[in-house]
Amino acid sequence: MNQTEPVLIAGAGPVGLVTALLLARFGVPTVVLEAAERRDPTGSKAICFQRDVLDVLDRVGCAEQMIARGVTWTTGRTYYRDTELFAVTFPDPGRSAVPPWINISQTEVEAYLQDLVDAEPLVDVRYGHPVTGLRQDDSGVEADVAARGVVRGSHLVAADGSRSTVRELLGIGFPGRSFSDKFLICDIRADLPFPSERRFYFDPVWNPGRQVLVHQCPDGTWRIDWQVPADYDLDAERESGALDARIRRITGDIPYEFVWTSAYRFQERRAEKFATGRVFLAGDAAHLYAPFGARGLNSGVQDAENLAWKLAFVRRGWAPESILTTYHTERWAAAGENLRVTTETMEFLVPHTEEQRERRVEALERAVTHPDARALIDSGKLAEPYWYVDSPLTTRTLPTGKFPREAGAVRPPVPGVLCPDGPCAVDGEPTRLRRLFGTTFVVLAGNADRRREIAELSVEGPLAVHALPEIDTDGVLREALRAGPDTVHVIRPDGHLAAVLPAYHPEALEQALNQARGHA
């Protein structure tokens, strides 16, 4: 394969730029085709970034800026009127230096990513280059660009949003549904006496019969989301003064200023398939979710990392082309789980039938005095990485159980699950485990004597081997991984455990590594 031929990416939003930056780490060039003439810096858009996604952004080079700039939070509280029903905190099975959640605007993150691609010679971002047609064959993809001619690449990643032109050109369906009620976003700047928490209110006095969600953001900015009726008119409410009155129900007499406002009706959709030949859908082009749970952009970044390492391994000759079919297998299943979770949430938040409405009211009323009823309250299960336990790349050597439905559950370190993080030292330099991932498979040996033998195995592509007794100076990793004296953990470039072998056997390890790289 021609190593100088680029991967084409449609869309210069965060998913497209992260994909390009991840591919650059493998030495794979990209051309990013963006229809807009320039980046739009208005509005906050998505604001919640989850710990495991911050690890991906750490690999591309902007997580430290985001964490320093963003508002960190570890707790989400849910209220019914004036009563707190419950709080959810987020466990850390290892000891990660990355917070569970930060709030920072998507537009600010896009600016960080833009700075990174501007400094990366392997990434060529072309604004004002809308894709209008495409063709593919056994050797590559050609994209027609309006008034600009034809651009050719080895593959194409469509990260061009919910109204994806590429998806339409491929004729891929986008089934799902829209919800009738609208949601009003108001970003205001004010000195409010709320702590750094996610707060969800059912039926508060300032929005009776509906919901309000409050998040703190940097620079004294607060994101407030109101559920509003289907016929809500933002312009009319702004002109009449009713919008100010609405905000004053929360701020009282505290001075405030508007930063951004928007009203929208959201959708729940999943593309019928995430790949056709050499073309792949990612982010909003592949899936749309209700916003409660912050699963949209977080999931899109996980799409980017899942696809980038596989594309890179194929481009570098380290894996067969067939590994790319597992992008659809893994991320389509992840999207299905996200849809299941967010659909259940929306049926509770915006009931469509009288039975659903009665069940919602009864659950909220009972939850005030009966703690057992609080498990029925659904204010949005917050995003977490999917478990690839059924992936063809995963060696199933341990019982895995099912994806947990309870919020904040600790993930067991079994094949398919994202590897826990924790402090370690490599060649005497302190670091953390997840900083060893990204461009190579990693093998963690429970027995230090195995390290050299494993490193000498005949394996295509990059492989880093570490002995847990040598790098796990505090014992945190062995506990989080449930490692034994001779266990072997195989970790993919995206940090997911590909195999957990209870004891070292060269043939079993070679088989697990081959399977994880897409060799049948």
ZAMARGU-4260 file (C-alpha; in steps of 0.2 Angstrom, whole numbers, plus 5000, padded with zeros to 4 digits):
<rodrens>
0) 5000/5000/5000 | 5006/5018/4996 | 5011/5025/5013 | 5010/5043/5006 | 4992/5041/5000
5) 4981/5050/5013 | 4966/5044/5023 | 4952/5055/5018 | 4941/5062/5032 | 4925/5072/5029
10) 4921/5084/5043 | 4933/5095/5053 | 4923/5094/5069 | 4931/5086/5085 | 4928/5068/5079
15) 4936/5071/5062 | 4951/5080/5070 | 4954/5067/5083 | 4954/5054/5070 | 4967/5063/5060
20) 4978/5067/5075 | 4977/5048/5080 | 4982/5042/5063 | 4996/5055/5062 | 5004/5046/5078
25) 5006/5031/5067 | 5013/5041/5053 | 4998/5040/5042 | 4994/5056/5032 | 4976/5063/5031
30) 4966/5076/5021 | 4951/5083/5031 | 4938/5090/5019 | 4926/5102/5028 | 4911/5110/5019
35) 4911/5126/5030 | 4922/5140/5025 | 4929/5142/5043 | 4928/5135/5060 | 4912/5141/5069
40) 4917/5147/5087 | 4899/5151/5093 | 4890/5142/5107 | 4896/5129/5119 | 4888/5113/5111
45) 4893/5098/5120 | 4901/5101/5137 | 4904/5085/5147 | 4920/5075/5144 | 4921/5058/5152
50) 4938/5051/5160 | 4941/5038/5147 | 4938/5050/5133 | 4950/5062/5141 | 4963/5048/5140
55) 4960/5048/5121 | 4962/5067/5120 | 4978/5065/5131 | 4985/5054/5117 | 4982/5067/5104
60) 4989/5081/5115 | 4976/5092/5123 | 4969/5084/5138 | 4981/5093/5150 | 4974/5109/5144
65) 4957/5104/5145 | 4958/5097/5163 | 4967/5113/5168 | 4954/5124/5160 | 4938/5114/5163
70) 4927/5112/5179 | 4930/5095/5187 | 4916/5086/5195 | 4914/5069/5203 | 4896/5068/5208
75) 4879/5069/5200 | 4864/5074/5211 | 4845/5071/5206 | 4831/5081/5214 | 4812/5080/5214
80) 4806/5097/5217 | 4816/5102/5233 | 4821/5085/5239 | 4837/5077/5234 | 4833/5059/5229
85) 4851/5052/5227 | 4868/5056/5221 | 4880/5046/5210 | 4899/5046/5212 | 4911/5038/5200
90) 4923/5025/5206 | 4941/5023/5201 | 4947/5005/5202 | 4965/5010/5199 | 4971/5027/5204
95) 4969/5038/5189 | 4976/5056/5188 | 4962/5060/5176 | 4945/5066/5184 | 4929/5057/5181
100) 4921/5071/5172 | 4926/5089/5167 | 4915/5102/5159 | 4922/5113/5145 | 4914/5119/5129
105) 4916/5109/5113 | 4920/5124/5104 | 4935/5127/5115 | 4941/5109/5113 | 4939/5111/5094
110) 4951/5126/5095 | 4964/5116/5105 | 4962/5102/5091 | 4964/5115/5078 | 4980/5121/5085
115) 4987/5103/5085 | 4982/5100/5067 | 4990/5116/5062 | 5006/5110/5069 | 5005/5093/5062
120) 5012/5091/5044 | 5003/5074/5042 | 4986/5083/5043 | 4980/5094/5029 | 4963/5102/5034
125) 4954/5110/5019 | 4940/5122/5023 | 4927/5126/5010 | 4929/5108/5003 | 4912/5100/5003
130) 4911/5082/4997 | 4898/5080/4984 | 4902/5063/4977 | 4912/5047/4980 | 4918/5032/4971
135) 4928/5017/4978 | 4937/5002/4972 | 4949/4989/4978 | 4963/5001/4980 | 4955/5017/4987
140) 4942/5030/4987 | 4939/5046/4976 | 4929/5060/4983 | 4922/5074/4972 | 4924/5091/4980
145) 4913/5105/4974 | 4922/5116/4962 | 4938/5109/4968 | 4940/5093/4958 | 4944/5075/4965
150) 4954/5070/4980 | 4960/5052/4982 | 4964/5042/4997 | 4965/5024/5004 | 4950/5025/5014
155) 4937/5038/5019 | 4930/5042/5037 | 4913/5051/5037 | 4913/5063/5052 | 4902/5075/5043
160) 4888/5076/5056 | 4870/5071/5058 | 4865/5077/5040 | 4880/5067/5033 | 4882/5070/5014
165) 4893/5054/5014 | 4880/5043/5022 | 4867/5049/5010 | 4879/5046/4995 | 4881/5028/5001
170) 4863/5026/5003 | 4864/5020/5021 | 4848/5022/5031 | 4847/5032/5047 | 4832/5025/5056
175) 4826/5031/5073 | 4814/5044/5080 | 4812/5062/5085 | 4805/5068/5101 | 4791/5081/5102
180) 4796/5092/5117 | 4810/5104/5114 | 4825/5108/5125 | 4831/5126/5129 | 4850/5128/5132
185) 4855/5144/5141 | 4873/5147/5144 | 4874/5162/5157 | 4888/5170/5166 | 4884/5172/5184
190) 4891/5170/5202 | 4879/5156/5207 | 4881/5148/5224 | 4880/5130/5217 | 4895/5118/5219
195) 4904/5109/5205 | 4891/5096/5202 | 4879/5090/5189 | 4862/5094/5196 | 4846/5087/5188
200) 4829/5093/5194 | 4812/5085/5191 | 4797/5096/5192 | 4806/5111/5200 | 4796/5127/5204
205) 4805/5136/5190 | 4799/5123/5177 | 4784/5114/5184 | 4780/5097/5176 | 4796/5096/5167
210) 4815/5095/5170 | 4830/5106/5172 | 4848/5101/5171 | 4862/5113/5178 | 4881/5112/5175
215) 4895/5123/5179 | 4907/5128/5166 | 4924/5138/5166 | 4924/5157/5168 | 4909/5157/5179
220) 4898/5151/5165 | 4883/5140/5169 | 4874/5128/5157 | 4856/5127/5160 | 4845/5115/5150
225) 4826/5116/5152 | 4813/5104/5144 | 4800/5115/5136 | 4784/5112/5126 | 4784/5107/5108
230) 4778/5124/5103 | 4791/5134/5113 | 4797/5150/5104 | 4814/5156/5110 | 4813/5173/5100
235) 4796/5177/5107 | 4801/5173/5125 | 4816/5183/5123 | 4807/5198/5116 | 4793/5197/5129
240) 4805/5197/5144 | 4799/5179/5149 | 4816/5172/5146 | 4824/5184/5159 | 4810/5179/5171
245) 4814/5161/5168 | 4832/5163/5172 | 4828/5174/5187 | 4819/5159/5194 | 4836/5151/5196
250) 4848/5166/5199 | 4836/5177/5209 | 4844/5195/5210 | 4861/5189/5206 | 4867/5198/5190
255) 4870/5188/5175 | 4873/5189/5156 | 4869/5178/5142 | 4883/5169/5133 | 4873/5158/5121
260) 4855/5152/5119 | 4848/5139/5108 | 4832/5128/5107 | 4832/5111/5099 | 4822/5095/5096
265) 4833/5080/5098 | 4833/5063/5089 | 4838/5045/5093 | 4845/5037/5077 | 4858/5024/5072
270) 4864/5021/5054 | 4860/5004/5047 | 4878/5000/5045 | 4894/5010/5050 | 4905/5004/5035
275) 4903/5001/5017 | 4919/4995/5009 | 4933/5008/5012 | 4921/5021/5019 | 4916/5022/5038
280) 4904/5033/5047 | 4909/5040/5064 | 4901/5052/5077 | 4885/5060/5073 | 4885/5054/5055
285) 4883/5036/5063 | 4872/5039/5078 | 4862/5052/5087 | 4857/5051/5106 | 4847/5061/5118
290) 4859/5072/5127 | 4855/5065/5145 | 4871/5055/5149 | 4883/5064/5138 | 4884/5050/5126
295) 4886/5060/5110 | 4903/5067/5108 | 4911/5055/5120 | 4905/5041/5110 | 4911/5049/5094
300) 4929/5051/5101 | 4928/5032/5105 | 4923/5029/5087 | 4938/5039/5081 | 4950/5029/5092
305) 4943/5012/5088 | 4944/5015/5069 | 4961/5025/5069 | 4972/5011/5076 | 4964/4998/5064
310) 4966/5009/5049 | 4984/5012/5054 | 4988/4994/5057 | 4981/4990/5040 | 4990/5004/5032
315) 5007/4999/5040 | 5004/4980/5035 | 5002/4974/5053 | 4984/4968/5051 | 4974/4961/5037
320) 4961/4973/5029 | 4947/4962/5036 | 4950/4969/5054 | 4941/4985/5048 | 4925/4975/5048
325) 4926/4974/5067 | 4924/4993/5067 | 4906/4991/5063 | 4904/4976/5074 | 4911/4984/5090
330) 4904/5002/5087 | 4887/4997/5080 | 4885/4987/5096 | 4891/5001/5107 | 4878/5013/5098
335) 4864/5000/5101 | 4868/5000/5120 | 4869/5019/5120 | 4852/5020/5111 | 4845/5007/5124
340) 4850/5018/5138 | 4845/5035/5132 | 4828/5028/5125 | 4824/5022/5143 | 4829/5039/5150
345) 4818/5048/5137 | 4803/5037/5141 | 4805/5042/5159 | 4808/5060/5155 | 4796/5063/5141
350) 4783/5049/5143 | 4773/5045/5127 | 4758/5036/5135 | 4747/5038/5150 | 4754/5022/5158
355) 4772/5029/5156 | 4766/5046/5164 | 4758/5038/5178 | 4773/5027/5182 | 4784/5042/5181
360) 4774/5052/5194 | 4772/5037/5205 | 4790/5033/5205 | 4795/5051/5209 | 4782/5053/5223
365) 4787/5036/5231 | 4806/5040/5230 | 4804/5055/5242 | 4800/5043/5256 | 4805/5026/5250
370) 4824/5024/5246 | 4820/5008/5236 | 4810/5017/5224 | 4824/5028/5219 | 4831/5015/5208
375) 4817/5018/5196 | 4821/5036/5194 | 4830/5039/5177 | 4838/5056/5175 | 4851/5049/5162
380) 4864/5036/5165 | 4881/5044/5162 | 4892/5038/5148 | 4905/5025/5150 | 4915/5014/5137
385) 4907/4999/5129 | 4913/4982/5133 | 4919/4972/5118 | 4916/4955/5126 | 4908/4948/5110
390) 4920/4956/5098 | 4929/4944/5086 | 4946/4952/5092 | 4943/4947/5110 | 4949/4930/5117
395) 4936/4925/5130 | 4946/4916/5143 | 4936/4922/5158 | 4917/4924/5162 | 4913/4942/5158
400) 4895/4944/5164 | 4884/4957/5156 | 4886/4976/5153 | 4881/4984/5170 | 4865/4994/5170
405) 4868/5003/5186 | 4876/5020/5186 | 4894/5021/5192 | 4897/5002/5192 | 4915/4997/5193
410) 4921/4988/5177 | 4929/4971/5180 | 4946/4969/5171 | 4940/4955/5159 | 4943/4953/5141
415) 4934/4967/5131 | 4933/4979/5145 | 4944/4995/5145 | 4959/4992/5155 | 4960/5002/5172
420) 4973/5015/5175 | 4985/5018/5189 | 5002/5024/5193 | 5018/5015/5187 | 5036/5018/5183
425) 5044/5013/5166 | 5064/5013/5165 | 5063/5023/5182 | 5052/5037/5175 | 5035/5039/5184
430) 5020/5038/5173 | 5003/5030/5172 | 4997/5014/5164 | 4986/5022/5150 | 5000/5033/5144
435) 5008/5017/5138 | 4994/5014/5126 | 4989/5022/5109 | 5001/5016/5095 | 5006/4998/5101
440) 4999/4982/5108 | 5004/4980/5127 | 5007/4964/5136 | 5008/4965/5155 | 5016/4949/5163
445) 5013/4945/5180 | 5030/4936/5181 | 5045/4947/5178 | 5055/4932/5171 | 5042/4931/5157
450) 5046/4948/5150 | 5061/4944/5139 | 5053/4928/5132 | 5037/4937/5127 | 5046/4951/5119
455) 5055/4938/5108 | 5039/4931/5101 | 5036/4933/5082 | 5023/4946/5081 | 5018/4958/5067
460) 5018/4976/5072 | 5023/4985/5087 | 5022/4976/5104 | 5028/4983/5121 | 5030/4970/5135
465) 5031/4975/5153 | 5032/4965/5169 | 5020/4971/5182 | 5032/4968/5197 | 5044/4980/5189
470) 5032/4994/5184 | 5019/4993/5197 | 5029/5001/5211 | 5013/5004/5223 | 5004/4987/5219
475) 4989/4997/5213 | 4989/4990/5195 | 4990/4972/5201 | 4975/4974/5212 | 4965/4984/5199
480) 4969/4970/5186 | 4967/4956/5198 | 4983/4950/5192 | 4991/4933/5198 | 5009/4928/5199
485) 5009/4921/5181 | 4994/4930/5173 | 4996/4939/5156 | 4986/4954/5150 | 4985/4958/5132
490) 4979/4976/5129 | 4974/4984/5112 | 4981/5001/5106 | 4964/5009/5111 | 4966/5002/5129
495) 4954/4988/5129 | 4959/4971/5136 | 4960/4959/5121 | 4964/4944/5132 | 4968/4939/5150
500) 4977/4923/5152 | 4977/4915/5169 | 4994/4908/5165 | 5008/4911/5152 | 5008/4899/5138
505) 5018/4905/5122 | 5005/4897/5110 | 4990/4904/5119 | 4998/4921/5120 | 5003/4921/5101
510) 4985/4915/5097 | 4977/4930/5107 | 4989/4943/5099 | 4985/4936/5082 | 4966/4936/5085
515) 4967/4954/5092 | 4975/4959/5076 | 4961/4952/5065 | 4969/4936/5060 | 4956/4922/5061
</rodrens>
